[in-house]
Amino acid sequence: MAIGMTYNEYWYGDPLLVRAYYKADQLRRKRADEEAWLNGLYVMNALNATVGNMFRKSGQAPAEYPKEPITMKEDQEKEREKTEKEKEREATWAFAWMNSFVEAGKKYGKNKVTPKG
């Protein structure tokens, strides 16, 4: 499900929202790709543990399905490597981004033109 900018957000909102929506879309797509890749890895392990074991040579150890969920080790390592400065910058950006939504919410409905008649 793609969540895009509304007409009013694009034309009357903060210009930084465009960048935020773009970044959010990139992150959403990256996550979907990683989930699809991880799903394929589980299927490969399942096939190896079933069909692969049927065709194994005598004396060869049988393949087993993983006993624990597969984690994204690279992401965990990258998170640990982030410096405090990077974390503070990300927190500041997130705070400013949320404040823009609060301000937009306060202004919502105040600029509507009422018909005279």
C-alpha positions in Angstrom: 0.0 0.0 0.0 1.6 3.2 -1.1 0.9 6.3 0.8 1.5 9.5 -1.2 1.2 13.2 -0.6 -2.1 14.8 -0.7 -2.8 17.7 -3.1 -2.8 20.2 -0.2 0.4 18.8 1.3 2.2 19.1 -2.0 1.0 22.6 -3.0 0.5 24.3 0.4 2.7 22.3 2.8 6.3 22.5 3.8 8.6 21.8 0.9 10.6 19.5 3.1 7.7 17.1 3.1 8.5 16.1 -0.5 11.9 14.9 0.6 10.4 13.1 3.6 7.8 11.3 1.5 10.5 10.4 -1.1 12.8 9.0 1.6 9.9 7.1 3.2 9.0 5.6 -0.2 12.7 4.5 -0.6 12.7 2.9 2.8 9.4 1.2 2.1 10.7 -0.3 -1.1 14.0 -1.4 0.4 12.1 -3.1 3.2 9.8 -4.9 0.7 12.9 -6.1 -1.2 14.6 -7.4 1.9 11.4 -9.2 3.0 11.1 -10.8 -0.4 14.8 -11.9 -0.3 14.4 -13.3 3.2 11.2 -15.2 2.2 13.2 -16.7 -0.7 16.0 -17.7 1.8 13.4 -19.5 3.9 12.0 -21.3 0.9 15.5 -22.3 -0.2 16.3 -23.7 3.3 13.0 -25.6 3.3 13.6 -27.1 -0.1 17.1 -28.1 0.9 15.9 -29.7 4.1 13.3 -31.8 2.2 14.1 -32.3 -1.4 17.8 -31.9 -0.9 17.8 -34.6 1.7 16.1 -37.0 -0.7 19.1 -36.7 -3.1 21.9 -36.6 -0.6 24.7 -39.1 -1.0 25.2 -41.9 1.5 27.4 -40.7 4.4 26.5 -37.1 3.8 25.0 -35.3 6.7 21.3 -34.3 6.2 20.4 -30.6 5.8 18.3 -29.1 8.5 15.9 -26.2 8.5 17.1 -23.3 10.7 16.0 -23.6 14.3 15.8 -19.8 14.8 14.6 -17.0 12.6 17.2 -15.5 10.3 18.2 -12.0 11.4 19.7 -9.2 9.3 23.1 -9.1 10.8 24.3 -6.3 8.6 21.6 -4.0 9.8 22.3 -4.8 13.4 26.0 -4.1 12.9 25.3 -0.8 11.1 23.1 0.3 13.9 25.8 -0.3 16.4 28.3 1.6 14.4 26.3 4.7 14.2 27.9 7.5 16.1 26.0 9.5 18.7 26.2 12.5 16.4 24.3 10.7 13.7 21.7 9.5 16.1 21.2 13.0 17.4 20.9 14.4 13.8 18.3 11.7 13.0 16.3 12.5 16.2 16.4 16.2 15.3 15.1 15.5 11.8 12.3 13.3 13.1 11.3 15.9 15.6 11.2 18.7 13.0 9.3 16.4 10.6 6.6 15.6 13.2 6.4 19.3 14.1 5.6 20.1 10.5 2.6 17.7 10.7 1.5 19.3 14.0 1.6 22.8 12.4 -0.2 21.6 9.3 -2.9 20.1 11.5 -3.3 23.4 13.3 -3.8 25.3 10.0 -6.1 22.6 8.5 -9.4 24.1 7.6 -8.6 27.7 8.3 -7.9 28.7 4.7 -11.1 27.3 3.2 -13.1 29.8 1.2 -16.8 29.8 2.0 -19.2 30.5 -0.8 -21.3 33.6 -0.5 -24.8 33.4 -1.5 
